Amino acid sequence: MTARYSPALRILHWTTVALLAAQITLALLNVALYEPRPILAEALVQAHISLGALLFLLTLARITARWRSPTPPKSDNPVLRVAATATHTALYACLFALPITGYLKLAALGFTVTLFGFVPLPPLSLNVPVAQFADQAHDLIAVGLSGLLVLHIAAAMFHRHLDGRRVLHRISLSGGAS
């Protein structure tokens, strides 16, 4: 076991954080601009779709890197270990499910989904019930992911300030953060 995550995992973690911040910002801006500025809102949706696909691929890379890299020791407390494992598993599941449901909700309505303006994804047959289900699932998963992110950050603060474990140091990009 190691005291820190591998450099690859640390970079992938913080890249995921940056992309999630961008995704949340794009989603909120799209909602705010949909009525008054529909052309701008459409451009934001296109960026959101492309970054979602990038997050999906990044999540695959993170899981692969996690399997291949040693990880820091887990808590001695079995309840905290189970909670951490469950939270991380749920985070990864959301990071997979959001892009899939996002794609399904558009493609099942007959829209051509294009990544970065030039990479078309396979079209689907028109299926309104699938699109409606995917739309509801996408929104529900996004809310769940938001809650999990708050829980994840709160747990890091708990460890730092209440039990003295330097969990942020294990994932930080620099050597001095705690």
GITA-V943305 format. One record per pair of residues at least 12 apart in sequence whose C-alpha atoms are under 6 Angstrom apart, sorted by the first residue. I is the first residue (numbers start at 1). J is the second residue. Records with the same first field share a line. If there is no record, write none. Layout:
BEGIN
I->J ; J
END
This chain:
BEGIN
1->70 ; 71 ; 72
2->71 ; 72
3->72
4->72 ; 170
5->71 ; 170 ; 171
10->171
23->48
26->44
50->115 ; 116
52->99
56->96
98->138
101->134 ; 138
104->134
105->131 ; 134 ; 135
107->123 ; 124
108->124 ; 126 ; 127 ; 131
109->126 ; 128
110->126
166->178
END
